[in-house]
Amino acid sequence: MARAAKAISLTVYIIGASITVILGSLALFGPDQPIDPDSMLLLSWREEAFLGLAVGALPMLLAGLAAHRFGAPAHRRRDLVLLLLPGFVCAAGALFLVGLLALGYINMFLNR
């Protein structure tokens, strides 16, 4: 049972970490062109990547904790930080979106 839990948790973690790398690179180096110019809400690839990072923050942190719990690493503290790094990147994307939303509200109230 422990062997299956270890394999499942590490597989989910590796998939989540690769998605985090892809979305992070899109968020940093992606184009600013709208995905669908005819849509009601114009979102660029960068904004869509930040939304994906924000949605994946909690599952990625949980996957990192599960990989640490079932992986039994040799250096527990260092490996915990390295395993939680993709989750922290996702949480930073979520924090960035919350900050943009707060600045938008402040700007809206100041320009009245």
C-alpha positions in Angstrom: 0.0 0.0 0.0 2.8 2.4 0.8 4.5 1.6 -2.5 1.4 2.5 -4.4 0.8 5.7 -2.4 4.4 6.7 -3.1 4.1 6.1 -6.8 0.7 7.9 -7.1 1.9 10.9 -5.1 5.1 11.3 -7.0 3.3 10.9 -10.4 0.8 13.5 -9.5 3.6 15.8 -8.2 5.6 15.4 -11.4 2.6 16.2 -13.6 1.8 19.2 -11.5 5.3 20.5 -11.4 5.6 20.2 -15.2 2.3 22.1 -15.6 3.6 24.8 -13.2 6.8 25.1 -15.4 4.8 25.5 -18.5 2.3 28.0 -17.1 5.1 29.9 -15.4 7.0 30.3 -18.7 3.8 31.4 -20.4 3.2 33.9 -17.6 6.7 35.4 -17.9 7.4 35.1 -21.7 3.9 34.6 -23.2 2.4 37.0 -25.8 0.1 39.8 -24.8 -2.2 39.2 -27.7 -5.8 38.3 -26.8 -6.6 34.6 -27.1 -10.0 35.2 -28.8 -10.5 38.8 -30.0 -14.3 38.4 -30.4 -14.9 37.3 -26.8 -16.6 39.4 -24.1 -13.6 39.2 -21.7 -10.4 39.7 -23.5 -7.7 37.6 -21.8 -4.1 37.3 -23.1 -2.0 34.2 -22.8 -0.2 35.7 -19.8 -3.4 36.4 -17.9 -4.7 33.0 -18.6 -1.5 31.5 -17.4 -1.7 33.4 -14.1 -5.3 32.2 -13.7 -4.1 28.7 -14.2 -1.3 29.1 -11.6 -3.8 30.6 -9.1 -6.2 27.7 -9.5 -3.5 25.2 -9.1 -1.9 26.7 -6.0 -3.7 24.6 -3.3 -3.5 21.3 -5.2 0.2 21.8 -6.0 0.9 22.5 -2.3 -1.0 19.4 -1.3 0.8 17.3 -3.9 4.1 18.6 -2.6 3.2 17.7 0.9 2.0 14.2 -0.2 5.2 13.6 -2.2 7.3 14.6 0.9 5.2 12.5 3.2 5.3 9.3 1.1 8.7 9.9 -0.5 10.8 9.6 2.7 13.6 11.9 1.5 17.1 11.9 3.0 17.4 15.6 3.7 13.9 16.4 5.1 14.0 20.2 5.4 15.9 20.8 2.1 13.7 18.4 0.2 10.5 19.9 1.7 11.5 23.3 0.4 12.3 22.0 -3.0 9.1 19.9 -3.2 7.0 22.9 -2.2 8.7 25.3 -4.6 6.2 24.8 -7.4 3.4 25.3 -5.0 5.0 28.5 -3.9 5.2 29.6 -7.5 1.5 28.9 -8.0 0.7 30.8 -4.8 2.8 33.8 -6.0 0.7 33.8 -9.2 -2.5 33.8 -7.1 -1.1 36.6 -4.9 -0.2 38.6 -8.0 -3.8 38.3 -9.3 -5.2 39.4 -5.9 -2.9 42.3 -5.9 -4.0 43.4 -9.4 -7.6 43.1 -8.3 -7.0 45.2 -5.2 -5.1 47.9 -7.2 -8.0 47.9 -9.7 -10.5 48.6 -7.0 -8.3 51.3 -5.4 -7.9 52.9 -8.9 -11.6 52.8 -9.5 -12.4 54.5 -6.2 -9.7 57.2 -6.6 -10.9 58.1 -10.2 -14.5 58.8 -9.2 
